[in-house]
Amino acid sequence: MIKIDKKIVGYAVNQPTEQKEAKREFKREGGGDRAEVIRMHEKLERPEMLVGSTYKVKTPVSDHAMYVTINDIILNEGTEHEKRRPFEIFINSKNLDHYQWIVALTRIISAVFRKGGDVTFLVEELKAVFDPRGGYWQPGGKFMPSIIAELGHIVEKHLIMIGLLASPELDEGQKQLIAEKRAQYEESQKQTDAFSDTDYPAGAQLCTKCNTTAVIMMDGCMTCLSCGDSKCG
């Protein structure tokens, strides 16, 4: 018999020691181009404050921009095992045409974030969504197959920023090819200095009539040696 002198405010089922130890072990995976994977516990509650980033999405298929906010939770804060992992996502827009799928998408992605583990698969899944009406071109010439795909690129950018994904890099062959193409382009676009190679005397000025650097002072009058134009008539 155990006498309880205080008011009971909660209870938990007593379990064998082996089961307790099994529940406390969280698998951590890693390797390759991805960071260490952390399995979050189901009892992990949302802190009062989360750090995050907001990204602006302006597409030509909508008159209003979307603002995507991804908040992160800091695990093991203040220790050598401190990790920053995504916890929730919000999408805000004035365009009510997208309201239903925005709410559904944010809830699903946030649920996956809170579960923890390898959440990087969301990037490829979102980027693989195509709009049946056709995609659009971003400023800079990058084609985006759909708005959902652009959200996938934003999630990828955020995961790279917090270190959960590695930044994509080109191999040596691709880098060499790009360098060669850049050199060829710069050589073809190189402009020749109009004053670097000329048959006219040094110090000659530009003629306003024939646009040649051939105007010199001759017999007290500015005269063009190319077309003969003279200020003195």
N, CA, C and O of each residue as an XYZ file, in Angstrom:
932
protein
N       0.835     -1.193      0.000
C       0.000      0.000      0.000
C       0.877      1.252      0.000
O       1.824      1.369      0.777
N       0.537      2.177     -0.886
C       1.245      3.458     -0.952
C       0.230      4.561     -0.759
O      -0.726      4.670     -1.527
N       0.423      5.363      0.236
C      -0.487      6.452      0.528
C      -0.103      7.687     -0.274
O       1.058      8.097     -0.265
N      -1.071      8.283     -0.968
C      -0.839      9.473     -1.798
C      -1.414     10.675     -1.069
O      -2.619     10.759     -0.829
N      -0.532     11.602     -0.722
C      -0.941     12.793      0.030
C      -1.271     13.973     -0.862
O      -1.902     14.926     -0.407
N      -0.853     13.933     -2.149
C      -1.053     15.064     -3.044
C      -2.139     14.747     -4.068
O      -2.489     13.587     -4.291
N      -2.657     15.792     -4.678
C      -3.686     15.639     -5.690
C      -3.098     15.024     -6.961
O      -2.023     15.427     -7.407
N      -3.795     14.057     -7.539
C      -3.324     13.411     -8.763
C      -3.671     14.307     -9.956
O      -4.838     14.619    -10.192
N      -2.642     14.714    -10.701
C      -2.845     15.595    -11.861
C      -2.515     14.888    -13.167
O      -2.720     15.456    -14.240
N      -2.012     13.671    -13.102
C      -1.681     12.934    -14.318
C      -1.177     11.550    -13.968
O      -0.884     11.260    -12.808
N      -1.079     10.708    -14.963
C      -0.612      9.357    -14.699
C       0.058      8.815    -15.947
O      -0.147      9.345    -17.039
N       0.850      7.775    -15.802
C       1.519      7.087    -16.900
C       1.617      5.624    -16.550
O       1.766      5.273    -15.379
N       1.535      4.756    -17.557
C       1.588      3.314    -17.353
C       3.026      2.891    -17.155
O       3.886      3.212    -17.974
N       3.293      2.185    -16.091
C       4.640      1.706    -15.805
C       4.968      0.555    -16.738
O       4.207     -0.406    -16.841
N       6.106      0.655    -17.419
C       6.508     -0.350    -18.399
C       7.822     -0.983    -17.981
O       8.573     -0.407    -17.194
N       8.104     -2.187    -18.515
C       9.391     -2.827    -18.197
C      10.570     -1.958    -18.626
O      10.454     -1.114    -19.515
N      11.700     -2.185    -17.975
C      12.896     -1.370    -18.234
C      13.370     -1.509    -19.671
O      13.835     -0.528    -20.251
N      13.270     -2.689    -20.264
C      13.749     -2.903    -21.632
C      12.974     -2.057    -22.621
O      13.564     -1.489    -23.539
N      11.655     -1.960    -22.451
C      10.835     -1.160    -23.353
C      11.151      0.320    -23.190
O      11.160      1.064    -24.170
N      11.410      0.749    -21.966
C      11.762      2.149    -21.742
C      13.041      2.519    -22.480
O      13.113      3.547    -23.153
N      14.055      1.654    -22.341
C      15.324      1.940    -22.999
C      15.156      1.936    -24.510
O      15.801      2.724    -25.201
N      14.297      1.058    -25.039
C      14.093      1.001    -26.490
C      13.451      2.276    -26.999
O      13.741      2.722    -28.109
N      12.575      2.870    -26.187
C      11.903      4.091    -26.624
C      12.843      5.285    -26.609
O      12.652      6.230    -27.374
N      13.850      5.258    -25.755
C      14.747      6.399    -25.638
C      15.785      6.442    -26.745
O      16.436      7.469    -26.937
N      15.952      5.360    -27.471
C      16.947      5.313    -28.532
C      16.343      5.858    -29.820
O      15.355      5.329    -30.330
N      16.951      6.928    -30.340
C      16.501      7.535    -31.591
C      17.570      7.284    -32.655
O      18.734      7.645    -32.479
N      17.167      6.678    -33.729
C      18.128      6.349    -34.784
C      18.583      7.608    -35.502
O      17.782      8.495    -35.799
N      19.848      7.672    -35.770
C      20.415      8.791    -36.518
C      21.143      8.237    -37.717
O      22.047      7.410    -37.596
N      20.733      8.707    -38.872
C      21.307      8.218    -40.110
C      22.049      9.360    -40.785
O      21.856     10.526    -40.440
N      22.879      9.031    -41.724
C      23.603     10.087    -42.426
C      24.486      9.491    -43.488
O      24.479      8.283    -43.723
N      25.262     10.370    -44.140
C      26.167      9.914    -45.176
C      25.823     10.528    -46.504
O      24.715     11.025    -46.707
N      26.779     10.492    -47.408
C      26.548     11.061    -48.739
C      26.504     12.568    -48.688
O      27.285     13.202    -47.979
N      25.569     13.148    -49.458
C      25.470     14.604    -49.535
C      24.400     15.141    -48.598
O      23.938     16.268    -48.778
N      23.995     14.361    -47.600
C      22.948     14.799    -46.695
C      23.475     14.850    -45.269
O      24.402     14.125    -44.908
N      22.876     15.711    -44.471
C      23.295     15.865    -43.094
C      22.736     14.737    -42.243
O      22.001     13.874    -42.723
N      23.103     14.767    -40.972
C      22.642     13.740    -40.048
C      21.135     13.801    -39.886
O      20.573     14.872    -39.659
N      20.481     12.656    -40.003
C      19.032     12.571    -39.894
C      18.656     12.337    -38.439
O      19.207     11.449    -37.788
N      17.721     13.127    -37.926
C      17.315     13.027    -36.536
C      15.849     12.633    -36.479
O      15.005     13.281    -37.097
N      15.542     11.573    -35.738
C      14.171     11.137    -35.530
C      13.596     11.898    -34.343
O      14.036     11.704    -33.209
N      12.622     12.759    -34.593
C      12.025     13.529    -33.512
C      11.005     12.677    -32.763
O      10.360     11.806    -33.346
N      10.870     12.938    -31.472
C       9.929     12.203    -30.646
C       8.539     12.780    -30.822
O       8.378     13.974    -31.072
N       7.525     11.917    -30.690
C       6.141     12.358    -30.877
C       5.709     13.373    -29.827
O       4.792     14.158    -30.072
N       6.355     13.370    -28.660
C       5.974     14.269    -27.586
C       6.667     15.631    -27.675
O       6.507     16.469    -26.788
N       7.436     15.851    -28.744
C       8.130     17.122    -28.906
C       7.107     18.238    -29.140
O       6.375     18.224    -30.129
N       7.067     19.193    -28.227
C       6.100     20.273    -28.320
C       6.721     21.497    -28.993
O       7.937     21.686    -28.990
N       5.848     22.317    -29.566
C       6.316     23.521    -30.248
C       6.778     24.551    -29.226
O       6.019     24.897    -28.321
N       8.012     25.050    -29.349
C       8.481     26.084    -28.436
C       7.701     27.387    -28.634
O       6.986     27.557    -29.621
N       7.855     28.294    -27.677
C       7.183     29.579    -27.783
C       7.710     30.398    -28.953
O       6.967     31.182    -29.543
N       8.991     30.225    -29.296
C       9.593     30.995    -30.384
C      10.404     30.070    -31.282
O      11.156     29.222    -30.802
N      10.243     30.244    -32.583
C      11.012     29.500    -33.564
C      11.711     30.474    -34.492
O      11.188     31.550    -34.783
N      12.887     30.101    -34.955
C      13.605     30.912    -35.936
C      13.267     30.399    -37.323
O      13.033     29.204    -37.503
N      13.238     31.286    -38.303
C      12.882     30.870    -39.658
C      13.236     31.911    -40.689
O      13.865     32.925    -40.389
N      12.817     31.641    -41.918
C      13.085     32.529    -43.045
C      11.829     32.622    -43.902
O      11.055     31.671    -44.003
N      11.644     33.792    -44.519
C      10.499     34.026    -45.393
C      10.999     34.289    -46.807
O      11.902     35.099    -47.013
N      10.409     33.601    -47.779
C      10.811     33.719    -49.181
C       9.631     34.255    -49.989
O       8.492     33.819    -49.821
N       9.927     35.202    -50.861
C       8.896     35.780    -51.724
C       8.859     35.043    -53.057
O       9.894     34.818    -53.683
N       7.650     34.670    -53.486
C       7.462     33.972    -54.757
C       6.534     34.802    -55.622
O       5.355     34.950    -55.300
N       7.049     35.344    -56.713
C       6.242     36.133    -57.648
C       6.260     35.436    -58.986
O       7.295     35.383    -59.650
N       5.121     34.901    -59.387
C       5.024     34.152    -60.631
C       4.217     34.944    -61.658
O       3.350     35.734    -61.283
N       4.490     34.742    -62.952
C       3.714     35.442    -63.989
C       2.299     34.915    -64.146
O       1.496     35.521    -64.855
N       1.973     33.796    -63.501
C       0.629     33.225    -63.632
C      -0.324     33.765    -62.566
O      -1.501     33.404    -62.549
N       0.170     34.619    -61.684
C      -0.665     35.176    -60.631
C      -0.340     36.646    -60.454
O       0.813     37.057    -60.585
N      -1.363     37.440    -60.155
C      -1.162     38.868    -59.949
C      -0.574     39.189    -58.580
O      -0.005     40.261    -58.375
N      -0.714     38.258    -57.652
C      -0.255     38.495    -56.286
C       0.902     37.556    -55.956
O       0.942     36.407    -56.398
N       1.833     38.073    -55.175
C       2.970     37.261    -54.756
C       2.581     36.355    -53.597
O       1.627     36.629    -52.869
N       3.331     35.278    -53.438
C       3.169     34.386    -52.298
C       4.394     34.541    -51.393
O       5.506     34.773    -51.867
N       4.173     34.410    -50.101
C       5.256     34.511    -49.128
C       5.316     33.190    -48.353
O       4.372     32.807    -47.661
N       6.438     32.520    -48.491
C       6.626     31.204    -47.883
C       7.548     31.352    -46.675
O       8.693     31.786    -46.808
N       7.043     30.989    -45.501
C       7.817     31.062    -44.263
C       8.074     29.652    -43.748
O       7.138     28.875    -43.558
N       9.334     29.323    -43.524
C       9.726     28.028    -42.973
C      10.406     28.279    -41.629
O      11.443     28.939    -41.557
N       9.806     27.745    -40.568
C      10.355     27.893    -39.221
C      11.117     26.639    -38.830
O      10.725     25.524    -39.176
N      12.213     26.835    -38.105
C      13.073     25.728    -37.696
C      13.090     25.600    -36.178
O      12.946     26.585    -35.453
N      13.266     24.377    -35.718
C      13.446     24.104    -34.296
C      14.908     23.768    -34.059
O      15.535     23.085    -34.869
N      15.450     24.247    -32.951
C      16.849     24.002    -32.610
C      16.886     22.892    -31.566
O      16.413     23.067    -30.443
N      17.444     21.765    -31.941
C      17.558     20.612    -31.046
C      18.894     20.647    -30.314
O      19.910     21.045    -30.882
N      18.887     20.230    -29.056
C      20.102     20.196    -28.223
C      20.795     21.555    -28.193
O      22.015     21.650    -28.331
N      19.994     22.602    -28.011
C      20.535     23.962    -28.052
C      21.574     24.168    -26.957
O      21.382     23.767    -25.809
N      22.677     24.801    -27.340
C      23.732     25.099    -26.387
C      24.724     23.989    -26.166
O      25.628     24.129    -25.341
N      24.582     22.867    -26.891
C      25.513     21.755    -26.750
C      26.271     21.552    -28.056
O      25.994     22.203    -29.064
N      27.232     20.637    -28.015
C      28.001     20.347    -29.222
C      27.189     19.567    -30.249
O      27.604     19.440    -31.401
N      26.035     19.045    -29.841
C      25.165     18.293    -30.747
C      23.998     19.154    -31.247
O      22.972     18.619    -31.665
N      24.146     20.446    -31.206
C      23.052     21.340    -31.616
C      22.759     21.174    -33.105
O      23.668     21.202    -33.935
N      21.483     21.003    -33.430
C      21.040     20.832    -34.807
C      19.862     21.752    -35.072
O      19.061     22.027    -34.178
N      19.762     22.226    -36.309
C      18.628     23.057    -36.727
C      17.849     22.291    -37.789
O      18.383     21.950    -38.844
N      16.577     22.025    -37.493
C      15.760     21.227    -38.388
C      14.434     21.927    -38.664
O      13.911     22.603    -37.779
N      13.869     21.783    -39.879
C      12.582     22.433    -40.195
C      11.456     21.862    -39.344
O      11.418     20.662    -39.068
N      10.539     22.733    -38.932
C       9.469     22.319    -38.032
C       8.084     22.608    -38.598
O       7.155     21.835    -38.364
N       7.923     23.709    -39.343
C       6.612     24.057    -39.886
C       6.792     25.005    -41.066
O       7.840     25.631    -41.220
N       5.756     25.102    -41.894
C       5.786     25.966    -43.072
C       4.451     26.688    -43.191
O       3.397     26.114    -42.919
N       4.506     27.944    -43.598
C       3.303     28.744    -43.826
C       3.412     29.394    -45.202
O       4.489     29.824    -45.614
N       2.281     29.459    -45.905
C       2.229     30.118    -47.215
C       1.110     31.142    -47.169
O      -0.037     30.807    -46.872
N       1.442     32.384    -47.461
C       0.464     33.475    -47.400
C       0.358     34.145    -48.770
O       1.365     34.431    -49.416
N      -0.886     34.388    -49.199
C      -1.121     35.041    -50.483
C      -2.480     35.717    -50.470
O      -3.403     35.266    -49.791
N      -2.599     36.816    -51.233
C      -3.881     37.488    -51.382
C      -4.801     36.780    -52.366
O      -6.005     37.031    -52.399
N      -4.221     35.893    -53.165
C      -4.994     35.171    -54.176
C      -5.762     34.021    -53.520
O      -5.163     33.018    -53.132
N      -7.072     34.159    -53.394
C      -7.895     33.142    -52.746
C      -8.168     31.949    -53.642
O      -8.733     30.956    -53.182
N      -7.780     32.018    -54.923
C      -7.986     30.876    -55.817
C      -7.173     29.668    -55.364
O      -7.552     28.528    -55.631
N      -6.062     29.912    -54.683
C      -5.177     28.826    -54.263
C      -5.360     28.477    -52.793
O      -4.564     27.714    -52.245
N      -6.394     29.017    -52.137
C      -6.505     28.883    -50.682
C      -6.586     27.421    -50.231
O      -5.911     27.036    -49.277
N      -7.403     26.603    -50.904
C      -7.618     25.239    -50.445
C      -6.343     24.406    -50.499
O      -5.974     23.762    -49.517
N      -5.669     24.420    -51.656
C      -4.478     23.587    -51.756
C      -3.321     24.154    -50.949
O      -2.431     23.406    -50.546
N      -3.315     25.461    -50.704
C      -2.272     26.039    -49.854
C      -2.419     25.523    -48.421
O      -1.438     25.122    -47.795
N      -3.656     25.536    -47.908
C      -3.895     25.047    -46.547
C      -3.534     23.564    -46.441
O      -2.873     23.147    -45.490
N      -3.972     22.771    -47.422
C      -3.688     21.330    -47.394
C      -2.185     21.069    -47.468
O      -1.656     20.230    -46.738
N      -1.502     21.793    -48.355
C      -0.075     21.563    -48.549
C       0.730     21.953    -47.309
O       1.647     21.234    -46.912
N       0.391     23.080    -46.704
C       1.140     23.522    -45.519
C       0.950     22.554    -44.352
O       1.891     22.293    -43.602
N      -0.254     22.025    -44.199
C      -0.491     21.086    -43.099
C       0.262     19.779    -43.307
O       0.831     19.226    -42.366
N       0.264     19.287    -44.545
C       0.953     18.026    -44.815
C       2.461     18.182    -44.655
O       3.105     17.353    -44.011
N       3.029     19.239    -45.237
C       4.477     19.443    -45.143
C       4.892     19.676    -43.703
O       5.915     19.151    -43.263
N       4.103     20.467    -42.952
C       4.430     20.711    -41.549
C       4.386     19.412    -40.748
O       5.217     19.205    -39.864
N       3.418     18.527    -41.050
C       3.340     17.245    -40.348
C       4.572     16.392    -40.629
O       5.084     15.727    -39.728
N       5.050     16.406    -41.872
C       6.258     15.658    -42.217
C       7.467     16.251    -41.505
O       8.311     15.508    -41.005
N       7.565     17.579    -41.452
C       8.670     18.229    -40.751
C       8.685     17.834    -39.270
O       9.739     17.515    -38.720
N       7.513     17.856    -38.631
C       7.455     17.567    -37.193
C       7.786     16.106    -36.896
O       8.290     15.788    -35.819
N       7.506     15.228    -37.838
C       7.821     13.813    -37.640
C       9.320     13.597    -37.599
O       9.801     12.681    -36.932
N      10.065     14.441    -38.312
C      11.513     14.309    -38.326
C      11.977     13.262    -39.307
O      11.218     12.827    -40.173
N      13.223     12.858    -39.171
C      13.785     11.883    -40.096
C      14.271     12.550    -41.372
O      14.597     13.737    -41.388
N      14.311     11.770    -42.431
C      14.795     12.265    -43.718
C      13.652     12.961    -44.452
O      12.861     12.310    -45.134
N      13.565     14.286    -44.311
C      12.490     15.046    -44.946
C      12.911     15.590    -46.304
O      12.138     16.299    -46.949
N      14.117     15.271    -46.746
C      14.613     15.817    -48.006
C      13.876     15.265    -49.223
O      13.961     15.838    -50.310
N      13.149     14.149    -49.051
C      12.423     13.580    -50.187
C      11.320     14.523    -50.670
O      10.876     14.424    -51.814
N      10.874     15.439    -49.799
C       9.838     16.393    -50.201
C      10.288     17.257    -51.366
O       9.473     17.652    -52.200
N      11.571     17.550    -51.428
C      12.092     18.424    -52.484
C      11.825     17.824    -53.856
O      11.272     18.490    -54.731
N      12.218     16.568    -54.046
C      12.041     15.921    -55.348
C      10.565     15.704    -55.667
O      10.157     15.810    -56.823
N       9.765     15.400    -54.646
C       8.341     15.172    -54.879
C       7.656     16.460    -55.342
O       6.829     16.422    -56.253
N       7.984     17.584    -54.734
C       7.368     18.853    -55.112
C       7.869     19.333    -56.473
O       7.091     19.845    -57.277
N       9.159     19.171    -56.729
C       9.734     19.620    -57.999
C       9.245     18.796    -59.180
O       9.377     19.224    -60.327
N       8.684     17.626    -58.921
C       8.220     16.755    -60.002
C       6.770     17.033    -60.398
O       6.232     16.339    -61.262
N       6.126     18.028    -59.790
C       4.732     18.344    -60.118
C       4.699     19.295    -61.310
O       5.354     20.337    -61.294
N       3.934     18.938    -62.345
C       3.834     19.744    -63.561
C       2.412     20.291    -63.699
O       1.433     19.606    -63.403
N       2.326     21.531    -64.150
C       1.036     22.168    -64.394
C       0.528     21.746    -65.773
O       1.244     21.940    -66.755
N      -0.681     21.174    -65.891
C      -1.186     20.752    -67.211
C      -1.374     21.913    -68.181
O      -1.417     21.705    -69.393
N      -1.487     23.126    -67.661
C      -1.618     24.298    -68.536
C      -0.269     24.827    -68.999
O      -0.212     25.777    -69.780
N       0.804     24.228    -68.532
C       2.145     24.672    -68.902
C       2.785     25.458    -67.780
O       2.092     26.051    -66.952
N       4.094     25.464    -67.753
C       4.829     26.188    -66.722
C       5.104     27.624    -67.125
O       4.371     28.210    -67.923
N       6.156     28.179    -66.573
C       6.512     29.572    -66.845
C       8.018     29.729    -66.656
O       8.694     28.875    -66.081
N       8.509     30.843    -67.160
C       9.939     31.158    -67.066
C      10.171     32.174    -65.963
O       9.481     33.189    -65.876
N      11.145     31.887    -65.130
C      11.545     32.826    -64.094
C      12.473     33.884    -64.674
O      13.092     33.648    -65.712
N      12.588     35.053    -64.027
C      13.607     36.020    -64.446
C      14.995     35.394    -64.359
O      15.379     34.859    -63.319
N      15.739     35.464    -65.451
C      17.028     34.819    -65.507
C      17.046     33.611    -66.423
O      18.108     33.048    -66.689
N      15.851     33.198    -66.919
C      15.801     32.138    -67.915
C      15.622     30.741    -67.356
O      15.847     29.772    -68.081
N      15.225     30.590    -66.095
C      15.017     29.253    -65.525
C      13.557     28.868    -65.659
O      12.668     29.618    -65.257
N      13.311     27.680    -66.234
C      11.940     27.222    -66.447
C      11.410     26.556    -65.190
O      12.101     25.750    -64.567
N      10.174     26.895    -64.816
C       9.522     26.317    -63.654
C       8.244     25.622    -64.126
O       7.352     26.291    -64.647
N       8.128     24.294    -63.961
C       6.973     23.569    -64.497
C       5.654     23.873    -63.795
O       4.592     23.644    -64.374
N       5.692     24.385    -62.558
C       4.463     24.686    -61.829
C       4.805     25.507    -60.591
O       5.972     25.653    -60.228
N       3.755     26.047    -59.944
C       3.954     26.782    -58.695
C       4.414     25.829    -57.600
O       5.247     26.192    -56.770
N       3.875     24.607    -57.594
C       4.280     23.617    -56.597
C       5.767     23.298    -56.751
O       6.478     23.139    -55.759
N       6.231     23.205    -57.997
C       7.646     22.929    -58.231
C       8.515     24.059    -57.687
O       9.600     23.816    -57.159
N       8.035     25.293    -57.819
C       8.812     26.410    -57.276
C       8.859     26.356    -55.752
O       9.869     26.717    -55.148
N       7.775     25.909    -55.132
C       7.802     25.710    -53.681
C       8.833     24.641    -53.314
O       9.499     24.741    -52.283
N       8.960     23.618    -54.163
C       9.984     22.602    -53.929
C      11.383     23.183    -53.978
O      12.242     22.809    -53.179
N      11.624     24.110    -54.925
C      12.934     24.763    -55.011
C      13.185     25.621    -53.771
O      14.322     25.719    -53.309
N      12.131     26.245    -53.228
C      12.292     27.067    -52.025
C      12.633     26.186    -50.824
O      13.513     26.526    -50.034
N      11.938     25.052    -50.686
C      12.247     24.132    -49.601
C      13.683     23.630    -49.736
O      14.397     23.506    -48.741
N      14.104     23.341    -50.973
C      15.473     22.890    -51.196
C      16.471     23.968    -50.797
O      17.475     23.674    -50.149
N      16.203     25.216    -51.178
C      17.088     26.321    -50.820
C      17.210     26.457    -49.301
O      18.292     26.718    -48.774
N      16.077     26.275    -48.603
C      16.106     26.414    -47.152
C      16.875     25.259    -46.503
O      17.646     25.476    -45.569
N      16.672     24.051    -46.987
C      17.384     22.902    -46.432
C      18.883     23.011    -46.670
O      19.676     22.570    -45.837
N      19.278     23.590    -47.790
C      20.702     23.820    -48.047
C      21.245     24.870    -47.080
O      22.366     24.744    -46.587
N      20.447     25.908    -46.810
C      20.886     26.988    -45.933
C      21.132     26.495    -44.508
O      22.091     26.921    -43.864
N      20.270     25.594    -44.007
C      20.424     25.118    -42.632
C      21.350     23.908    -42.552
O      21.583     23.382    -41.463
N      21.880     23.462    -43.687
C      22.853     22.378    -43.680
C      22.280     20.990    -43.755
O      23.019     20.023    -43.568
N      20.989     20.840    -44.023
C      20.383     19.517    -44.127
C      20.654     18.886    -45.486
O      20.672     17.662    -45.611
N      20.864     19.713    -46.500
C      21.240     19.244    -47.834
C      22.543     19.918    -48.242
O      22.823     21.047    -47.839
N      23.321     19.227    -49.032
C      24.556     19.804    -49.549
C      24.252     20.634    -50.785
O      23.351     20.310    -51.558
N      25.010     21.704    -50.962
C      24.825     22.551    -52.130
C      25.244     21.800    -53.384
O      26.331     21.222    -53.408
N      24.419     21.790    -54.427
C      24.780     21.043    -55.644
C      26.009     21.646    -56.316
O      26.092     22.857    -56.519
N      26.950     20.788    -56.655
C      28.178     21.230    -57.289
C      28.383     20.476    -58.595
O      27.956     19.331    -58.745
N      29.045     21.140    -59.536
C      29.345     20.521    -60.822
C      30.631     19.713    -60.722
O      31.519     20.034    -59.931
N      30.722     18.657    -61.537
C      31.963     17.894    -61.540
C      33.024     18.642    -62.348
O      32.739     19.684    -62.939
N      34.234     18.115    -62.371
C      35.357     18.811    -63.011
C      35.141     18.970    -64.519
O      35.496     20.001    -65.090
N      34.558     17.952    -65.164
C      34.309     18.048    -66.600
C      33.316     19.147    -66.939
O      33.503     19.877    -67.912
N      32.254     19.269    -66.139
C      31.264     20.317    -66.375
C      31.865     21.701    -66.128
O      31.607     22.640    -66.881
N      32.665     21.820    -65.072
C      33.311     23.105    -64.787
C      34.249     23.516    -65.920
O      34.292     24.688    -66.294
N      35.003     22.556    -66.470
C      35.925     22.855    -67.561
C      35.175     23.267    -68.818
O      35.594     24.191    -69.515
N      34.056     22.580    -69.117
C      33.259     22.927    -70.289
C      32.669     24.330    -70.156
O      32.679     25.099    -71.117
N      32.158     24.665    -68.977
C      31.591     25.998    -68.762
C      32.661     27.065    -68.899
O      32.406     28.128    -69.464
N      33.870     26.794    -68.384
C      34.961     27.762    -68.493
C      35.348     27.990    -69.950
O      35.615     29.122    -70.355
N      35.378     26.913    -70.741
C      35.708     27.049    -72.163
C      34.639     27.847    -72.903
O      34.963     28.724    -73.703
N      33.358     27.547    -72.637
C      32.275     28.279    -73.291
C      32.270     29.749    -72.880
O      31.992     30.625    -73.699
N      32.576     30.018    -71.608
C      32.621     31.403    -71.152
C      33.754     32.164    -71.854
O      33.584     33.317    -72.250
N      34.913     31.504    -72.003
C      36.038     32.146    -72.663
C      35.725     32.427    -74.131
O      36.072     33.487    -74.650
N      35.060     31.463    -74.808
C      34.687     31.674    -76.202
C      33.711     32.831    -76.347
O      33.833     33.646    -77.262
N      32.750     32.897    -75.449
C      31.761     33.983    -75.518
C      32.404     35.340    -75.261
O      32.131     36.304    -75.976
N      33.256     35.418    -74.244
C      33.903     36.686    -73.936
C      34.817     37.134    -75.068
O      34.951     38.327    -75.340
N      35.448     36.157    -75.728
C      36.318     36.504    -76.847
C      35.511     37.031    -78.029
O      35.949     37.958    -78.709
N      34.335     36.449    -78.281
C      33.503     36.905    -79.394
C      32.847     38.245    -79.113
O      32.553     39.002    -80.038
N      32.616     38.545    -77.832
C      31.964     39.797    -77.474
C      32.952     40.903    -77.114
O      32.547     42.010    -76.760
N      34.246     40.603    -77.203
C      35.240     41.592    -76.819
C      35.203     42.786    -77.770
O      35.215     42.621    -78.990
N      35.159     43.966    -77.208
C      35.113     45.193    -77.996
C      36.526     45.738    -78.228
O      37.385     45.679    -77.348
N      36.736     46.257    -79.404
C      38.024     46.839    -79.749
C      38.023     48.315    -79.431
O      37.121     49.048    -79.837
N      39.020     48.743    -78.716
C      39.122     50.149    -78.352
C      39.365     50.978    -79.605
O      40.318     50.730    -80.344
N      38.507     51.957    -79.843
C      38.609     52.779    -81.053
C      39.866     53.619    -81.072
O      40.301     54.067    -82.132
N      40.461     53.839    -79.889
C      41.645     54.688    -79.820
C      42.936     53.879    -79.734
O      44.020     54.460    -79.687
N      42.839     52.528    -79.711
C      44.030     51.706    -79.514
C      44.851     51.549    -80.792
O      46.080     51.523    -80.731
N      44.202     51.445    -81.934
C      44.924     51.208    -83.184
C      44.416     52.194    -84.234
O      43.297     52.054    -84.729
N      45.222     53.174    -84.570
C      44.796     54.193    -85.532
C      45.986     54.667    -86.361
O      47.127     54.636    -85.899
N      45.705     55.113    -87.610
C      46.740     55.630    -88.498
C      46.900     57.142    -88.368
O      47.742     57.741    -89.037
N      46.096     57.750    -87.512
C      46.126     59.210    -87.374
C      47.015     59.606    -86.203
O      47.299     58.785    -85.331
N      47.450     60.846    -86.180
C      48.382     61.291    -85.134
C      47.818     61.092    -83.728
O      46.607     61.108    -83.506
N      48.746     60.903    -82.789
C      48.333     60.743    -81.399
C      47.699     62.037    -80.895
O      48.146     63.130    -81.245
N      46.693     61.915    -80.101
C      46.015     63.086    -79.574
C      44.883     63.567    -80.453
O      44.258     64.583    -80.148
N      44.599     62.853    -81.554
C      43.507     63.266    -82.432
C      42.173     63.090    -81.717
O      42.010     62.184    -80.900
N      41.217     63.969    -82.035
C      39.908     63.944    -81.407
C      38.873     63.314    -82.330
O      39.132     63.084    -83.511
N      37.700     63.040    -81.773
C      36.645     62.385    -82.528
C      35.917     63.391    -83.413
O      35.520     64.467    -82.967
N      35.753     63.014    -84.669
C      35.037     63.866    -85.610
C      33.538     63.666    -85.452
O      33.065     62.529    -85.452
N      32.801     64.728    -85.321
C      31.353     64.631    -85.147
C      30.629     64.310    -86.450
O      29.443     63.983    -86.429
N      31.314     64.396    -87.569
C      30.691     64.139    -88.869
C      30.876     62.694    -89.316
O      29.915     62.055    -89.746
N      32.100     62.170    -89.222
C      32.367     60.801    -89.679
C      32.690     59.843    -88.540
O      32.958     58.666    -88.783
N      32.668     60.334    -87.284
C      32.930     59.519    -86.103
C      34.281     58.803    -86.153
O      34.397     57.644    -85.755
N      35.285     59.503    -86.643
C      36.642     58.973    -86.707
C      37.548     59.832    -85.841
O      37.421     61.056    -85.821
N      38.458     59.190    -85.127
C      39.396     59.945    -84.277
C      40.519     60.501    -85.153
O      41.645     60.003    -85.141
N      40.185     61.541    -85.909
C      41.143     62.088    -86.880
C      41.156     63.604    -86.902
O      41.701     64.192    -87.836
N      40.572     64.261    -85.899
C      40.510     65.724    -85.881
C      41.749     66.277    -85.178
O      42.005     65.970    -84.014
N      42.507     67.091    -85.900
C      43.707     67.700    -85.323
C      43.699     69.196    -85.627
O      42.939     69.679    -86.466
N      44.556     69.899    -84.928
C      44.719     71.337    -85.181
C      45.675     71.518    -86.359
O      46.846     71.143    -86.292
N      45.146     72.104    -87.445
C      45.954     72.300    -88.646
C      45.705     73.707    -89.191
O      44.572     74.068    -89.509
N      46.777     74.494    -89.294
C      46.703     75.879    -89.765
C      45.752     76.712    -88.904
O      45.025     77.573    -89.400
N      45.781     76.426    -87.588
C      44.954     77.205    -86.674
C      43.489     76.827    -86.684
O      42.658     77.557    -86.144
N      43.158     75.700    -87.287
C      41.746     75.297    -87.365
C      41.639     73.792    -87.146
O      42.474     73.027    -87.628
N      40.614     73.377    -86.421
C      40.383     71.959    -86.174
C      39.877     71.311    -87.454
O      38.804     71.652    -87.951
N      40.661     70.368    -87.985
C      40.351     69.744    -89.273
C      40.391     68.245    -89.129
O      41.261     67.710    -88.441
N      39.459     67.552    -89.771
C      39.395     66.099    -89.775
C      40.235     65.571    -90.922
O      40.008     65.951    -92.071
N      41.198     64.709    -90.642
C      42.036     64.133    -91.682
C      41.345     63.013    -92.452
O      41.865     62.540    -93.463
N      40.168     62.585    -91.975
C      39.460     61.500    -92.640
C      38.458     62.012    -93.661
O      38.469     61.581    -94.814
N      37.587     62.936    -93.244
C      36.553     63.410    -94.159
C      36.811     64.852    -94.625
O      36.129     65.336    -95.528
N      37.798     65.547    -94.013
C      38.103     66.905    -94.426
C      37.262     67.966    -93.786
O      37.425     69.144    -94.104
N      36.365     67.602    -92.893
C      35.507     68.591    -92.230
C      36.370     69.534    -91.399
O      37.260     69.102    -90.667
N      36.087     70.838    -91.526
C      36.874     71.829    -90.819
C      35.958     72.849    -90.173
O      34.931     73.232    -90.734
N      36.346     73.278    -88.991
C      35.586     74.301    -88.293
C      35.635     75.661    -88.985
O      34.764     76.509    -88.794
N      36.681     75.845    -89.793
C      36.843     77.123    -90.489
C      36.157     77.127    -91.858
O      36.223     78.113    -92.592
N      35.519     76.050    -92.179
C      34.837     76.003    -93.480
C      35.781     75.625    -94.572
O      35.379     75.537    -95.732
